């Protein structure tokens, strides 16, 4: 429509200037043509700006969806990693518990229940027998009581030593298992940090890709805007030429302007 109006204004200007010689009306037609041309250029530029803004928003929305999908995928990846890490750690603890129970059973089976008493106690028992044979029962009774107390004390001492030995062995196994568990936890922690680092690196690459894409889009649009002035004028000229051809095809060009142009000037000698 704009190109058609420009064509009409151009026909009016040409008619008044070339055929009627009415330059006042020709100038008015030219002013209308200039206004129509300016409005058409502004509309074309506004259309370009709207299209560029829509294109920019479309790219940003696509990038946002891509970032959401990226983070969702990595979040699921980390969730799966933590699940597997807990499973491996639980299996390790269960294995250690079974090993410790089996170790205690073996220790209890190997534990000696015979007592190796001191030479002093053995001599006291022998002396008790000797005194009894000699009929010295009172002395034998006193020495036997003393020997029984010493035996109780030595039994208790030997029991404590055996328990301490078993406890030391159990503690040694516990420490070994704890070291194994801590080594496993360190490996899991390193794996966790590596996953997070890969996530961060991927996010940084994605952000840089998005920045480059937006930068390229801005550069392209800036170049388009730089060329828009000439492109719009050429586009309008091409549209006017097309409209002129259409009018020529329909014989519209041969039709005079449907305006009151005033009385025609009579030729001299008519």
C-alpha positions in Angstrom: 0.0 0.0 0.0 2.8 2.4 0.9 4.5 1.8 -2.5 1.2 2.3 -4.3 0.7 5.6 -2.5 4.2 6.7 -3.4 3.5 5.8 -7.0 0.3 7.9 -7.0 2.1 10.8 -5.4 4.9 10.5 -8.0 2.3 10.4 -10.8 0.7 13.6 -9.4 4.0 15.4 -9.1 4.9 14.4 -12.7 1.5 15.4 -14.0 1.4 18.8 -12.4 5.1 19.6 -13.2 5.4 18.1 -16.7 1.9 18.3 -18.2 0.1 21.2 -16.4 3.1 23.3 -15.5 1.5 23.9 -12.1 4.6 23.9 -9.9 2.7 24.9 -6.8 0.6 21.7 -6.9 3.7 19.8 -8.1 5.6 21.0 -5.0 2.6 19.9 -2.8 2.6 16.5 -4.4 6.3 16.3 -3.9 5.9 17.2 -0.2 3.3 14.5 0.2 5.5 12.1 -1.6 8.4 12.9 0.7 6.2 12.4 3.8 4.9 9.1 2.5 8.5 8.0 1.7 9.7 9.0 5.2 6.8 7.2 6.8 7.4 4.1 4.7 11.1 4.1 5.6 10.2 4.5 9.3 7.7 1.6 9.0 10.2 -0.6 7.2 12.9 0.2 9.8 10.5 -0.4 12.7 9.6 -3.7 11.1 13.3 -4.6 11.0 13.7 -3.6 14.6 10.7 -5.7 15.7 12.0 -8.6 13.8 15.5 -8.3 15.3 14.0 -8.0 18.8 11.9 -11.1 18.2 14.9 -12.9 16.9 17.0 -11.8 19.9 14.3 -13.0 22.4 13.9 -16.3 20.5 17.7 -17.0 20.8 17.6 -16.0 24.6 14.7 -18.3 25.2 16.3 -21.2 23.4 19.5 -20.6 25.4 17.6 -20.6 28.6 15.9 -23.9 27.8 19.3 -25.4 26.8 20.8 -24.2 30.1 17.9 -25.7 32.1 18.2 -29.0 30.3 22.0 -28.9 30.9 21.6 -28.3 34.6 18.8 -30.8 35.0 21.0 -33.5 33.3 24.0 -32.7 35.5 21.8 -32.6 38.6 20.5 -36.1 37.8 24.1 -37.2 37.2 25.2 -35.9 40.6 22.2 -37.5 42.3 23.1 -40.9 40.7 26.8 -40.4 41.8 25.7 -39.8 45.4 23.5 -42.8 45.4 26.3 -45.1 44.1 28.7 -43.5 46.6 26.4 -44.2 49.5 25.8 -47.8 48.3 29.6 -48.4 48.0 30.2 -47.0 51.5 27.4 -49.0 53.0 28.8 -52.2 51.4 32.2 -51.4 52.8 30.8 -50.9 56.3 28.9 -54.1 56.1 31.9 -56.0 54.9 34.0 -54.6 57.8 31.3 -55.6 60.3 31.3 -59.2 58.9 35.1 -59.4 59.0 35.2 -58.1 62.6 32.6 -60.6 63.8 34.5 -63.4 62.1 37.8 -62.2 63.5 36.3 -62.1 67.1 35.0 -65.7 66.6 38.5 -66.9 65.6 40.2 -65.1 68.5 37.8 -66.6 71.0 38.4 -70.0 69.6 42.1 -69.6 69.7 42.1 -68.1 73.2 43.9 -70.3 75.7 41.9 -71.2 78.9 44.9 -72.8 80.6 46.8 -70.8 83.1 50.5 -70.7 83.6 50.9 -69.9 87.3 54.0 -68.4 88.8 56.9 -70.5 90.3 56.0 -69.0 93.7 52.5 -70.4 93.6 53.7 -73.8 92.5 56.2 -73.9 95.3 53.5 -72.9 97.8 51.2 -75.7 96.7 54.1 -78.2 97.0 54.8 -76.8 100.5 51.2 -77.3 101.5 51.4 -81.0 100.4 54.6 -81.4 102.3 53.2 -79.8 105.5 50.1 -82.0 105.3 52.2 -85.1 105.0 54.2 -84.0 108.0 51.1 -83.5 110.0 51.6 -79.8 110.4 47.9 -79.1 109.5 47.7 -75.7 111.0 50.6 -74.4 108.9 49.3 -76.2 105.9 45.9 -74.6 106.3 47.4 -71.1 106.5 49.7 -71.7 103.6 46.8 -73.2 101.5 44.6 -70.1 102.1 47.5 -67.9 101.1 48.1 -70.0 98.0 44.4 -69.7 97.0 44.4 -66.0 97.2 47.6 -65.9 95.1 46.0 -68.2 92.6 42.9 -66.0 92.4 45.0 -63.0 91.9 47.1 -64.7 89.2 44.0 -66.0 87.4 42.6 -62.5 87.3 45.9 -61.1 86.1 46.1 -63.7 83.3 42.5 -63.1 82.3 43.1 -59.4 82.1 46.2 -59.9 80.0 44.4 -62.2 77.7 41.5 -59.7 77.3 44.0 -56.9 76.7 45.7 -58.9 74.0 42.4 -59.7 72.3 41.3 -56.0 72.6 44.6 -54.9 71.1 44.2 -57.2 68.1 40.5 -56.1 67.7 41.7 -52.4 67.9 44.3 -53.1 65.3 41.7 -54.6 62.9 39.4 -51.7 63.6 42.1 -49.2 62.8 42.9 -51.0 59.6 39.2 -51.0 58.6 38.9 -47.3 59.5 41.9 -46.5 57.3 40.3 -48.4 54.4 37.0 -46.6 54.9 38.7 -43.2 55.0 40.6 -44.0 51.8 37.3 -45.0 50.2 35.7 -41.8 51.4 38.7 -39.7 50.0 38.3 -41.5 46.6 34.5 -40.7 46.6 35.3 -37.0 47.6 37.8 -36.8 44.7 35.2 -38.2 42.3 32.6 -35.8 43.6 34.9 -32.8 43.0 35.8 -34.1 39.6 32.1 -34.3 38.7 31.5 -30.8 40.0 34.5 -29.5 38.1 33.2 -31.1 34.9 29.8 -29.6 35.5 31.4 -26.2 36.0 33.5 -26.5 32.9 30.6 -27.6 30.9 28.5 -24.7 32.2 31.3 -22.2 31.4 31.6 -23.6 27.9 27.8 -23.4 27.4 27.8 -19.8 28.7 30.6 -18.8 26.4 28.8 -20.4 23.5 25.7 -18.4 24.4 27.7 -15.2 24.6 29.4 -15.9 21.3 26.0 -16.6 19.7 24.5 -13.4 21.1 27.6 -11.4 20.1 27.4 -12.8 16.5 23.7 -12.0 16.4 24.3 -8.4 17.6 27.1 -8.0 15.0 24.9 -9.3 12.3 22.0 -7.0 13.3 24.3 -4.0 13.7 25.6 -4.7 10.1 22.0 -5.1 9.0 21.0 -1.8 10.6 24.0 -0.1 8.9 22.8 -1.3 5.6 19.1 -0.8 6.4 19.2 2.9 5.2 20.2 1.9 1.7 18.3 -1.4 1.7 15.0 0.2 2.7 15.4 2.8 0.0 16.2 0.2 -2.6 13.3 -2.0 -1.4 10.9 1.0 -1.6 12.2 1.8 -5.1 11.7 -1.8 -6.2 8.2 -1.8 -4.7 7.4 1.4 -6.5 8.7 0.0 -9.8 6.6 -3.1 -9.3 3.5 -1.0 -8.5 4.2 1.1 -11.6 4.4 -2.0 -13.8 1.1 -3.2 -12.3 -0.6 0.2 -13.0 0.8 0.1 -16.6 -0.5 -3.4 -17.0 -4.0 -2.4 -16.0 -3.8 0.9 -18.0 -4.0 2.8 -14.8 -1.0 5.0 -15.9 -3.0 6.4 -18.8 -5.8 7.6 -16.5 -5.6 11.2 -15.4 -5.6 12.1 -11.8 -9.1 12.1 -10.3 -8.8 15.5 -8.7 -10.1 18.9 -9.6 -7.2 20.4 -11.4 -9.0 23.6 -12.5 -9.9 24.6 -16.0 -7.5 23.5 -18.7 -5.4 26.3 -20.3 -6.5 27.1 -23.8 -3.8 26.8 -26.4 -3.0 30.0 -28.4 -4.9 30.1 -31.7 -7.5 27.5 -30.6 
